[in-house]
């Protein structure tokens, strides 16, 4: 039986609030935590299959060319080599998130340096790698390569993505009391997940099982099937544990397709794992951006105009464009508006979703400009933002769903001690160190996606949750266990949650910060149906029943669940479908960042001394995992502000810093004690469980709080990210 619900109206009944078990909202430990810390959780590369061979991808050494010949025969005589595959079904780059179909295929035409063009398979990984490096490939170079986005010609179809023109921005800028008109640049970023990509393909007749590391299995199955030219029902993907994704594992990737092709040809399992350098070279990057920000306001500090125009890049034929202006559409008022994105077609590895695509880099620039304008007007940055929170969506005219931005700004300022700040730059010094504070708003769009789950209340009174949803380190195992436990009145150890298997009901997958609310709603709906069936057994109204500790109370009567079931399990499925609430109100998550930094006047070093975030994200399903997600976002904010940068060589488009030694992520000594506050909220427009996304919110604007603090410390604005010490020392 399926309980299907379409989100066409707000769900005002706060059913989870009246549950007795007390799991939802608590800081319950991860059920799978002990497996992970003991090394017994099976990640993609750790499956042990009999007679498994190993593949290593051969990648182009030319940035733009035709492959005219591959020296297969020479490497076939090398020790252990089993085959060389340059099948036309090989994919050029990973599929975009939720593509649901194969990406560009064919190894014959090269679009970027490092593109996979063949797979060498051998008995061992080392033998495959050796042969792949020895394989001779002949190319015919093409002369239409473009490597620098700012030198590319922008095709008409690539101009003005997500564009909007409202009012007359030029006139508003001319007539305003105060304006900002500046160019900002942000570099490309790598997802830098701890676990490199890996797939192990195994065939039984026409049935393919792929053990891999992916985020959105219902889409990945279709993408893999389409790439191979087989039916999706013949594909099973297993991803019970994923060692981080951050967008890099949203779509099916070259290692999966190549492993499947080779395994079919050899009649034995094949494992293909990417090295760290290969991950950097051919898995999704965040596009670099050039952003022009224009802001205008009147004497009172009320915004009259917002302009946000960006240049991003991608490979030819890719539809994705970094949605830089996504938050600018709805965050602040201003009746005169011009927003848009141009896409440069370049021969660099594919651009796609990386850690809060759009807002992560768009918000930091918008918040830098807001800080600059607040100073020009002479208004406190917190107050300036509060004055420009619109009553309704400034472009669509629709109301907002639950939105506690005002409260987040106030609570964050109070918690941080913002009232003690010195507004004038370069006023506080500790020896060589200049001290400053800064803040920024946080926001991220909120989405609900279609998702399904099956819940079985077993005859012994325990429960099993099943869905192909993934846990990429975010806490999915925990929150689904908590929802089912509360709804059915079971302790957490009486609920088993099974994830990451396409044989189970299809879920939203992990991405876009919609996984928890979407998959959680599906589990909630399935449990709601089970509660209704229990009520029917008792000839009672479901609302009158109290489920707790494996028992059901109906007035003065108490029944054990196992006794009520009488040896027969109850199976129910929940199915959430997004509906009109996604259009009738503007949905988002909100927050505020506050930072204190010290900038060394001699060396140019920047140390983040304090970093705070207050966030508004609907019902918090697990206090511990949600807070942990926010910690992660704040750390990414430090990286985006100060250290992270993909460095491309514009002679051939290759990445110069293609490993974790040269791509500088924040490490322990870069990160201060972090402070996170999660506001109490229920958003009835967001989902049946009143929860919203939180995973990416704490990235969106965090870097701006840091660079705004750097301005307060030094008196210098940093508009070319990251603010590395060479830029700092030359500026101050």
Buried (B, 14 or more C-beta within 10 A) or exposed (E): EEBEBEBEEBBEEEBBEEBEBEBBBBEBBBBBEEBBEEEEBBBBBEBEBEEBBBBBBBBBBBBBBEBEEBEBEEBEEBEBBBBBBBBEBBBBBBBBBBBBBBBBBBBEBBBBBBBBBBBBBBBEBEBBBBBBEBBEBEBEEBEEBBBBBEEBEBEEEBEBBBEBEBBBBEEBBEBBBBBBEBEBBBBBBBBBBEBBBBBBBBBEEEEBBBBBBBBBBBBBBBBBBBBBEBEBEBBBBBBBBBBBBBBBBBBBBBBBBBBBBBBBBBEBBBBBBBBBBBBBBBBBBBBBBBBBBBBBBBEEBBBBBBBBBBBBBBBEEBEBBBBBBBBBBBBBBBBBBBBBBBBBBBBBBBBBBBBBBBBBBBBBBBBBBBBBBBBBBEBBBBBBBBBBBBEBBBBEEEEBBBBBBBBBBBBBBEBBEBEEBEEEBBBBEEEEBBBBBBBBBBBBBBBBBBBBBBBBBBBEBBBBBBBBBBBBBBBBBBBBBBBBBBBBBBEBEBBBBBBBBBEBBBBBBBBBBBBBBBBBBBBBBBBBBBBBBBBEEBEBEBEEBBBBEBBBBBEEEEBEBBEBBEEEEBBBBBBBBBBEBBEBBBBBBBBBBBBBBBBBBEEBBBBBBBBBBBBBBBBBBBEBBBBBBBBBBBBBBBBBBBBBBBEBEBEBBBBEBBEBEEBBBBEEEBBBEBBBBBBEBBBBBBBBBBBBBBBBBBBBBBBBBBBBBBBBBBBBBBBEBBBBBEBBBEBB
